Protein backbone atom coordinates (compact mmCIF):
# COMPACT_ATOMS: atom_id res chain seq x y z
CA UNK A 1 0.00 0.00 0.00
CA UNK A 2 1.00 3.62 -0.40
CA UNK A 3 1.66 5.67 2.73
CA UNK A 4 0.81 8.93 0.90
CA UNK A 5 -2.63 8.14 -0.52
CA UNK A 6 -3.70 11.73 -1.24
CA UNK A 7 -0.62 12.69 -3.22
CA UNK A 8 0.60 9.46 -4.81
CA UNK A 9 -0.73 10.54 -8.24
CA UNK A 10 2.22 12.98 -8.32
CA UNK A 11 4.52 9.98 -8.84
CA UNK A 12 3.33 9.77 -12.46
CA UNK A 13 3.84 13.46 -13.33
CA UNK A 14 7.63 13.63 -13.77
CA UNK A 15 9.79 13.96 -16.90
CA UNK A 16 12.73 11.86 -15.68
CA UNK A 17 12.68 8.70 -13.54
CA UNK A 18 15.70 7.41 -11.64
CA UNK A 19 15.59 3.91 -10.15
CA UNK A 20 17.97 2.24 -7.76
CA UNK A 21 18.53 -1.43 -8.67
CA UNK A 22 19.31 -3.70 -5.68
CA UNK A 23 16.24 -3.75 -3.44
CA UNK A 24 14.19 -1.56 -5.78
CA UNK A 25 14.07 -3.19 -9.22
CA UNK A 26 15.28 -6.61 -8.12
CA UNK A 27 16.56 -8.53 -5.13
CA UNK A 28 19.56 -10.65 -6.11
CA UNK A 29 18.37 -12.50 -9.20
CA UNK A 30 14.66 -12.01 -8.55
CA UNK A 31 12.97 -9.23 -10.53
CA UNK A 32 10.14 -7.50 -8.69
CA UNK A 33 6.66 -7.76 -10.16
CA UNK A 34 5.58 -4.99 -12.48
CA UNK A 35 9.04 -3.95 -13.66
CA UNK A 36 8.70 -5.03 -17.34
CA UNK A 37 5.30 -3.33 -17.50
CA UNK A 38 6.73 -0.16 -15.94
CA UNK A 39 9.55 0.02 -18.49
CA UNK A 40 7.07 -0.41 -21.33
CA UNK A 41 4.87 2.36 -19.91
CA UNK A 42 7.79 4.80 -19.68
CA UNK A 43 8.97 3.94 -23.19
CA UNK A 44 5.48 4.32 -24.68
CA UNK A 45 5.11 7.71 -22.94
CA UNK A 46 8.63 8.71 -24.14
CA UNK A 47 9.69 9.45 -20.56
CA UNK A 48 13.42 9.27 -19.80
CA UNK A 49 14.46 6.65 -17.22
CA UNK A 50 17.76 5.58 -15.70
CA UNK A 51 18.93 2.81 -13.42
CA UNK A 52 21.45 3.76 -10.76
CA UNK A 53 23.58 1.48 -8.63
CA UNK A 54 26.41 1.83 -6.18
CA UNK A 55 27.06 -1.89 -6.47
CA UNK A 56 30.41 -1.95 -8.29
CA UNK A 57 30.90 -5.71 -8.04
CA UNK A 58 29.63 -5.87 -11.65
CA UNK A 59 30.99 -4.16 -14.74
CA UNK A 60 28.73 -2.10 -16.98
CA UNK A 61 28.53 -4.95 -19.50
CA UNK A 62 27.69 -7.42 -16.71
CA UNK A 63 24.87 -5.15 -15.52
CA UNK A 64 23.48 -5.02 -19.04
CA UNK A 65 23.65 -8.79 -19.29
CA UNK A 66 21.85 -9.22 -15.96
CA UNK A 67 19.10 -6.71 -16.75
CA UNK A 68 18.51 -8.08 -20.21
CA UNK A 69 18.15 -11.62 -18.86
CA UNK A 70 14.90 -10.16 -17.55
CA UNK A 71 14.04 -9.14 -21.16
CA UNK A 72 14.07 -5.42 -20.32
CA UNK A 73 16.08 -4.40 -23.44
CA UNK A 74 18.20 -1.94 -21.48
CA UNK A 75 21.12 -0.11 -23.12
CA UNK A 76 24.26 1.45 -21.64
CA UNK A 77 22.58 4.85 -21.93
CA UNK A 78 20.06 3.78 -19.27
CA UNK A 79 22.75 3.03 -16.66
CA UNK A 80 24.45 5.28 -14.11
CA UNK A 81 26.88 3.25 -11.98
CA UNK A 82 29.26 4.31 -9.22
CA UNK A 83 32.30 3.26 -11.27
CA UNK A 84 31.40 5.76 -14.00
CA UNK A 85 32.25 8.97 -12.05
CA UNK A 86 35.19 7.09 -10.50
CA UNK A 87 36.66 6.26 -13.91
CA UNK A 88 36.05 9.83 -15.04
CA UNK A 89 38.00 11.17 -12.05
CA UNK A 90 40.93 8.82 -12.67
CA UNK A 91 41.16 9.87 -16.31
CA UNK A 92 40.90 13.58 -15.59
CA UNK A 93 43.68 13.32 -13.01
CA UNK A 94 45.96 11.20 -15.22
CA UNK A 95 46.12 8.14 -12.99
CA UNK A 96 47.36 5.11 -14.94
CA UNK A 97 48.47 2.47 -12.41
CA UNK A 98 45.69 1.37 -10.07
CA UNK A 99 45.47 -0.90 -7.03
CA UNK A 100 41.85 -1.95 -7.50
CA UNK A 101 40.02 -3.69 -4.68
CA UNK A 102 37.35 -5.12 -6.95
CA UNK A 103 36.00 -8.22 -8.64
CA UNK A 104 37.25 -9.81 -11.84
CA UNK A 105 34.24 -8.31 -13.62
CA UNK A 106 35.15 -4.77 -12.54
CA UNK A 107 38.86 -5.29 -13.22
CA UNK A 108 38.04 -6.16 -16.82
CA UNK A 109 36.13 -2.87 -17.18
CA UNK A 110 39.04 -0.84 -15.74
CA UNK A 111 41.49 -2.58 -18.06
CA UNK A 112 39.22 -1.98 -21.06
CA UNK A 113 39.29 1.73 -20.11
CA UNK A 114 43.09 1.71 -20.40
CA UNK A 115 44.22 1.39 -16.78
CA UNK A 116 47.05 -0.84 -15.59
CA UNK A 117 46.08 -2.84 -12.50
CA UNK A 118 48.95 -3.51 -10.14
CA UNK A 119 49.68 -4.22 -6.48
CA UNK A 120 53.40 -3.44 -6.74
CA UNK A 121 53.73 0.27 -7.49
CA UNK A 122 50.25 1.82 -7.89
CA UNK A 123 49.59 5.54 -8.02
CA UNK A 124 46.25 5.23 -6.21
CA UNK A 125 44.01 2.73 -4.39
CA UNK A 126 40.45 2.34 -5.67
CA UNK A 127 38.02 0.58 -3.34
CA UNK A 128 34.95 -1.07 -4.88
CA UNK A 129 32.52 -3.80 -3.80
CA UNK A 130 35.08 -6.61 -3.82
CA UNK A 131 33.30 -9.96 -3.41
CA UNK A 132 36.65 -11.68 -4.04
CA UNK A 133 38.38 -9.82 -1.21
CA UNK A 134 41.27 -11.57 0.56
CA UNK A 135 43.28 -10.90 3.69
CA UNK A 136 46.44 -10.75 1.61
CA UNK A 137 45.05 -7.86 -0.45
CA UNK A 138 43.78 -6.16 2.70
CA UNK A 139 47.33 -6.26 4.11
CA UNK A 140 48.86 -4.92 0.87
CA UNK A 141 46.38 -2.06 0.66
CA UNK A 142 47.04 -1.18 4.30
CA UNK A 143 50.77 -0.82 3.65
CA UNK A 144 50.14 1.73 0.91
CA UNK A 145 47.57 3.63 2.99
CA UNK A 146 50.06 3.96 5.85
CA UNK A 147 52.13 6.14 3.54
CA UNK A 148 51.27 9.78 4.17
CA UNK A 149 48.72 11.22 1.72
CA UNK A 150 48.71 8.14 -0.53
CA UNK A 151 45.71 8.68 -2.90
CA UNK A 152 42.66 6.63 -1.91
CA UNK A 153 39.17 6.72 -3.45
CA UNK A 154 36.05 4.54 -3.45
CA UNK A 155 33.24 3.93 -5.89
CA UNK A 156 30.79 3.99 -2.94
CA UNK A 157 30.52 3.17 0.75
CA UNK A 158 27.27 1.24 1.19
CA UNK A 159 27.51 -0.72 4.43
CA UNK A 160 25.65 -3.79 3.25
CA UNK A 161 24.04 -5.26 0.14
CA UNK A 162 20.60 -6.96 0.13
CA UNK A 163 20.33 -10.46 -1.38
CA UNK A 164 17.64 -13.14 -1.54
CA UNK A 165 19.20 -14.68 1.58
CA UNK A 166 19.69 -11.52 3.63
CA UNK A 167 22.43 -8.91 3.79
CA UNK A 168 26.11 -9.26 2.94
CA UNK A 169 28.98 -6.81 3.66
CA UNK A 170 29.43 -4.13 0.98
CA UNK A 171 32.27 -1.70 0.20
CA UNK A 172 31.62 0.22 3.41
CA UNK A 173 32.49 -2.88 5.40
CA UNK A 174 35.80 -3.23 3.58
CA UNK A 175 36.50 0.47 4.13
CA UNK A 176 35.87 -0.05 7.85
CA UNK A 177 38.51 -2.80 7.94
CA UNK A 178 41.03 -0.53 6.24
CA UNK A 179 40.16 2.33 8.59
CA UNK A 180 40.87 0.16 11.62
CA UNK A 181 44.27 -0.70 10.16
CA UNK A 182 45.33 2.58 8.55
CA UNK A 183 42.95 5.22 9.96
CA UNK A 184 42.13 6.44 6.45
CA UNK A 185 38.79 6.86 4.72
CA UNK A 186 38.48 7.33 0.94
CA UNK A 187 37.03 10.07 -1.18
CA UNK A 188 33.70 8.73 -2.50
CA UNK A 189 32.07 9.12 -5.94
CA UNK A 190 28.81 7.16 -5.85
CA UNK A 191 25.58 7.76 -3.96
CA UNK A 192 24.76 9.88 -1.97
CA UNK A 193 26.77 12.36 -4.07
CA UNK A 194 24.19 14.53 -5.83
CA UNK A 195 26.41 14.81 -8.92
CA UNK A 196 25.36 11.27 -9.87
CA UNK A 197 21.95 12.74 -10.73
CA UNK A 198 22.68 16.35 -11.59
CA UNK A 199 25.11 15.60 -14.42
CA UNK A 200 22.38 13.67 -16.25
CA UNK A 201 19.72 16.34 -15.65
CA UNK A 202 22.17 18.92 -16.97
CA UNK A 203 22.71 16.85 -20.12
CA UNK A 204 18.95 16.59 -20.61
CA UNK A 205 18.30 20.26 -19.81
CA UNK A 206 15.67 19.27 -17.25
CA UNK A 207 15.11 20.89 -13.84
CA UNK A 208 15.47 18.76 -10.67
CA UNK A 209 11.84 19.53 -9.79
CA UNK A 210 10.78 17.54 -12.87
CA UNK A 211 12.64 14.37 -11.76
CA UNK A 212 11.98 11.63 -9.22
CA UNK A 213 14.14 8.97 -7.60
CA UNK A 214 12.97 5.59 -6.30
CA UNK A 215 15.27 3.76 -3.90
CA UNK A 216 15.37 1.53 -0.84
CA UNK A 217 18.22 3.13 1.14
CA UNK A 218 17.81 6.31 3.15
CA UNK A 219 21.49 7.15 3.57
CA UNK A 220 22.35 6.77 -0.12
CA UNK A 221 19.31 6.91 -2.44
CA UNK A 222 17.03 9.26 -0.52
CA UNK A 223 19.86 11.44 0.79
CA UNK A 224 21.22 11.85 -2.75
CA UNK A 225 17.81 12.80 -4.13
CA UNK A 226 17.23 15.36 -1.40
CA UNK A 227 20.72 16.81 -1.91
CA UNK A 228 19.97 17.14 -5.63
CA UNK A 229 16.61 18.80 -5.05
CA UNK A 230 14.52 16.12 -6.74
CA UNK A 231 11.43 14.29 -5.49
CA UNK A 232 12.20 11.09 -3.58
CA UNK A 233 10.20 7.91 -3.05
CA UNK A 234 11.38 5.18 -0.67
CA UNK A 235 10.37 1.60 -1.48
CA UNK A 236 10.04 -0.88 1.39
CA UNK A 237 11.14 -3.83 -0.77
CA UNK A 238 14.81 -3.57 0.23
CA UNK A 239 16.74 -2.32 3.24
CA UNK A 240 14.53 0.38 4.75
CA UNK A 241 11.62 -0.11 7.17
CA UNK A 242 8.99 2.35 8.36
CA UNK A 243 10.73 2.54 11.75
CA UNK A 244 14.00 3.45 10.04
CA UNK A 245 12.25 6.26 8.15
CA UNK A 246 10.66 7.51 11.36
CA UNK A 247 14.05 7.77 13.05
CA UNK A 248 15.98 9.17 10.08
CA UNK A 249 16.84 12.74 9.12
CA UNK A 250 16.68 11.69 5.44
CA UNK A 251 12.93 11.38 5.09
CA UNK A 252 11.52 10.70 1.59
CA UNK A 253 8.70 12.66 -0.01
CA UNK A 254 6.79 9.43 -0.65
CA UNK A 255 6.78 5.85 0.65
CA UNK A 256 5.44 2.80 -1.20
CA UNK A 257 5.73 -0.93 -0.58
CA UNK A 258 7.37 -1.59 -3.95
CA UNK A 259 7.81 -0.43 -7.51
CA UNK A 260 4.66 -2.31 -8.56
CA UNK A 261 2.61 0.47 -6.94
CA UNK A 262 4.01 2.95 -9.46
CA UNK A 263 2.69 0.70 -12.24
CA UNK A 264 -0.75 0.74 -10.65
CA UNK A 265 -0.71 4.54 -10.52
CA UNK A 266 0.31 4.86 -14.18
CA UNK A 267 -2.51 2.50 -15.12
CA UNK A 268 -4.99 4.70 -13.24
CA UNK A 269 -3.70 7.93 -14.81
Order of alpha helices (4+ residues) and beta strands (2+ residues): beta-beta-beta-alpha-beta-alpha-beta-alpha-beta-alpha-beta-beta-alpha-beta-beta-beta-alpha-beta-alpha-beta-alpha-beta-alpha-beta-alpha
